[in-house]
């Protein structure tokens, strides 16, 4: 496992123990960076208009299309560190 992957795994664990809950925009950023780092570009259909949360998550993830897993991991680590 690379140093980056180790740091990413630690940041994922740390994200569950933040001193206060981040705002919704930050939560979407955390979610989308995690998904891009672990699964790559968004796939599947965009949720319908009745699924507001699903749509917001899909859209946030879709904005990261083309970003490499390593870049997404590093941004995730940096974001979680800034929230501690």
N, C-alpha and C positions, 0 to 999 in steps of 0.2 A: 504494500500500500504506500502511495506517495505521501509526502509531507502535506500536500494540499488536501488529499482525501482524508488524512488524519485530522487536519484542522477543520475540514468541513463536517466530519462526523461529530467533533467536539462542539462546533457551533450549533449543529442540529440539537444536540442535548442541551446546550446552554439556552437555546431559544425557548425551551419549555420552562426555564427558571429565571426569566427576566424580572427585574424588580417591579415593573409595571407593564400592563398590557399596552402594546403599541396601538396607534390609531388605525382605522380601517385601510387607509392608503398604504401604510407601512406593512400591515398584515398581508395585503395583496402582493406587495413587492417581495416579501419573504416567501410567500407561497409560489409565486411565479419563478423566482430564482431557484427554489428547491426543485420544482418540476423540470425546469430547463436543465438543471445540473444532473438530475437522476433519470430523466426520460427523453430529453432532447426536445425538438420542436413539437408544438401542440398538434394533436391529431383528433380526428373525429369532428362531429358537427357542433356548431355553436349552439348552446342551449337556447330554448325558446324564451320569449319575452316574459313569461310567467315565472321563470327561474332566474330572478335578479342576481342572486349570489353566484350561481353557476356561470351566468353570463359575465359577471365582473371578473371572476377567476379566469375564465377562458380568454377574455380580452387582455387581461394583464399578462398571461402566459404567451399569447399570440404576439404581443409586442416584442418579445425576446427572440422571435424566430431568427435562426441563423447564428445566434450566440453559441459559442463552444461551451461544452460542459465545464472545462477548466475555468473559463472566464466567469461563468455563472457561479461556480463554487467559490471563487475568490471574492466576487461581489457579495455573495451570501455571508461568507465569513466576515468581511469588512462591515456589512450592515449589522450583523448581530453584535460584533464588538462595539460598534458605535451606540448600541442600545443598552449596553450593560451599565 
